[in-house]
Amino acid sequence: MRQRTNRPRPDGSGRPPDGHGRAHSIGRPYPSRVSEETEPAAASGPNTPPPEIHQLVRQRSEARARRDWATADSLKAQIEEAGWSVVDRGTQSAVRRTHPVSVEVAGELRYGSAADVPSRLGGPADAPWTVAIVAGETPDRVSALLAGLRAHATNGTQVVVVLNDPSDAQAAALAPGAPDREPIGGRDIEVLRTAVRLGHATTLDIALRRASGELVLLADGSAIPTGDALGPLAKVLADPGVALAGAFGVSMAEPGRPQPGALELSASDSPGALAWGWIAFRRSDYADLGPLDERFVTPAWLDVWLSLRLRAGLDPEWLDETELPTKGRTSEGPGDGEAPAAQVPEGFELPALRRAARLDLPLEGGHTWPPERTRLNRRNMYRVLSRYGWRPDLF
C-alpha cells in the first residue's frame, strides 16, 4: 500500500492551495472574506453567539428532533432577527454572524453592514444631488474625481465617500484636514468607513442610506468631469419616463431576449442599460425599490442589474410564485448563458418600462466592456440573467 504523503506548498506553509482547504476567514484578503463563510469564532468575541442565542439553537434542535417544524421555524426567525444565520448539517445546527460587526476604532464607528448606518432616506431632500463614491485602493483616481466635482458640481451637492477597507494611502488622502476633504458645492464631504472589506453592493448601500439629494449620482473615478456633467442629467431626469441617465450605455448587439454574453457598449440615446462611471437616478426610486442585491461582491454587472431594476420597477406579484433557473448553460465560453423564460399569466400585461438615457457629457475617461470573466464576475452575470432574462421587452 502506498504511503500517503503531504507535499508542502511552494511557499513552505504546508497548507493546501486556496479552494481545497477550509473556508476562508473574514480576515483573509479580498475577495474571499466577502464571499466565503467565516471561520469558527474563538471562545469569546463579537462573532461568538451569546448564551441566549445558544439557548435558542438548543431549543430549535429539540423541536426539530420532535419534528415540530412550526416551533423550529419560529425559533429560527428569532435567531435571524438577532443578527445570526442558522446552518443545518443533518441533525446538527450552527450559527454565524449574518454580517460583520460594526466596531468603534479611535472614536470612529466603522460599519459592518448597511443596516447599521443611520438612514436619511425617509426624510425630505435637502440637496439637489448626492454623489456616492466608494474608495479603497485608488487614491489618485478618487482625488481626481473629487477635484473635478469641486470645480464643476452644482452648488449644494452632497458628496458621500465610503472607505471600504482602504489602503493606507487612500485613508490618508481622505483624513480630516487633507486636501481631498475640502468642501464641494459649499458642503463638507461625508466620509464613512467599513469595519472590513465589504462587497461592492453593500458598500454602495452604505453610501446611499446617507443620501439627502433629490437625485443621486454613482461615480467611480473612471470618468472625471471637465464641465457641468450634472445639469444635463437633471434636465433628462425631469421626464418621469426616464428611470436613469448617464454617460455610458450598454445594449444587445441584436434584438431579442437579454443575453448578457451579447451585451456591448452602445452609443444609442436609449440603451438597454448604463455602465459604471457616471450613473444618475432619483433617490425616491431607490428608497421605493429597497437596497441593492448585496450578493454582488464585485461591481461587474451590478450596473446592468441596477439599470434594469430601475427601468422595470417593482416585480409583479405573480413572479414570486414563478421558479426561474439560476443560470443558463454551464459553458464558460464567450456569449454563454441562455435567458430563462417565465410564463406570464394569461391576460396579464407587463407594466410599461421606463427608459435609460445616455448623454454626451463633459467627462474625461470612459468605460470598457465587458467585465473580466472571473469566477465572481460570472456569478454576477448569471445573477442578471436569472433576474431579468425572462423579460422580452428590456432590450
Summary of the structure (lengths in Angstrom):
residues: 395
radius of gyration: 23.1
end to end distance: 61.6
largest distance: 78.3
contacts: 1184
relative contact order: 0.11
helix: 29%
strand: 19%
